[in-house]
Amino acid sequence: MCGIIGISAKADVSNDIMTCLKSLSYRGYDSAGMAMVGDGQISERKIKGKVSNLEDYIKNNPISGNCGIGHTRWATHGEPNTINAHPHTISKISIVHNGIIENYHELKTTLKDNGVNFISDTDTEIISQLINIELMNNKQPLDAFIHAISKLEGAYAIAAIFSDYNNLMIASKVGSPLVFMKSKNKTIISSDAYSIAEFGNNITYLEDGDIITSQNNKIHIFDRALNKIKRPSKRISKRTKDGLNGHEHFMMKEIKEQPDVLSYALSNYLDFTEFDIKENKFDFDFSNVERIIISACGTAYFAGMVAKYWLENIANIKVDLEIASEFRYKKMFFDEKSISLFISQSGETADTLAALKYAKQNKQRVISIVNAEESSISNESDLVLPIFAGQEIGVASTKAFTCQLATIASLVLYLGGLKGAITKEQKETYIQELMHIPSQILQSLEFEQTIKKISKDIYKSSSALFIGRGSTLPLAFEGALKLKEISYIHAEGIASGELKHGAIALVDKNLPVIVLAPDDLFYVKNLSNMNEVYARSGKITMIGKVDNEHLKGLAINGIDIDITGKFNIPIIMAVPLQLLAYHVAKLKNKDIDQPRNLAKSVTVE
Ligand code: M6R
């Protein structure tokens, strides 16, 4: 997803901008660029592809200046190419932008009718053109900027520099994240707190409609009504850059980190000495809550599906679950006995954030389960439950999913106890089972060599099915999503019982079918469905309680995950699915950490 950066300082900032662009690149992008002001001129360098291409390009064609902007672009309007890459410089103004200008078509048509020539296909160029027109009408930069953005509809974070003002940077945001950091020598703005964390400890989140100006290291912030205001700053931990630790890809590093991060996440919420809940972590009045409305996107939505299963079956609390992009436009039945729960790794997903805001407008109290604690979703929530997965860089979410499940499990136990749905003894048993998660994950990681072999049976297929029931149905969806996003093999997750209602028509000797059959109350049912696939010559890989009989008879491959425990099953079974997707993608030689067309942080609708 697009990332913007802007730095104004007392010395050359080109290296700092490059550093930040590298940090932003985990968000997924297809081109990169930067622009600097110097000697009354704006110099711009941009290029299709990786930040490393830009770095090489700048080595041969250097630029410098005390004020500059940078950008990683994830194409929305106009194909990923150098012309459409940001910054967009028109005469004396250059800007970078994250978001979507929804009325760009009308604005562009009007400007074209008035003789304006456009260089790119982007919605962003509208903003440069509008500001340029105001400057040509002799407006001062701030006035020109304010006037131009007043015409925009949609979501944006914008940073602008001006050739006639060596050290002036102006930025604003509506709907897209924007933070700034000020030190003795420089002011940095960014769409991502982590990307600038190495430059200091304090960041400030801007609010929608805010405009910030920085000139000669003096900052002014204005709210939507143009009142001068101050926004509170927050302390962030200085992060050393995560390396690959000897792994070829971040995805594998993150898969392998799961025993550690899960142990950390669980021990934040659960007391493994007393086998009890750390109740102070749930500082929220749940007393009248009878219904929870959950919303999220992608993998986080599948974590929400597991949450629904657990909350209803273990804590006896009714749950409504909605995909965030639907939720935000739907008639939702909020009432004073319901609360809304949003799940997001990045804490910045535009649809989830919009759904959250919709819930808040309807007076819902809001809980969020997030990885990025410094994020828009956290900032808007009444209670934040961090998942402690650590930075996740691979676009395919792995450790964040299992840490989301661990956090949800803790919440379910807390609520189950509070609502009297589980006894003290049951709670203790569940916590004892959860305590084994890190070691059970380690055991499931030991299947990697087997999974590598299984991948050879799958990577040439054009399609695959994942089937499951109960708490493994969300895993069937998640397994299919993982496979398709990094290997580009079409895959579908289906409720095992639904096969016979349509999808079984796809089954033949070429179709891999991954059957999720743990030792739970659906085991026998899953075996029947596996038989249906076998009878049609489907290529079965069975994950769960696998014995030799199944392997000799029905399945061509098996991964024996011999665990029980309502919470443990979906958490542990996620791991072989992650490994499977990884090794299939590796055999296909795909860009595992940055799959095509995908972004890590989806900050546009
Ligand atoms: O940051 P979020 O958890 O809100 O992101 C939601 C989805 O975009 C994300 O889970 C996506 O589906 C991943 N690429 C899945 O691996």
Residues whose N, C-alpha, C, O or C-beta is under 5 A from the ligand:
A	BS01	M6R	C297 G298 T299 A300 I343 S344 Q345 S346 G347 T349 V395 A396 S397 A599 K600 V602
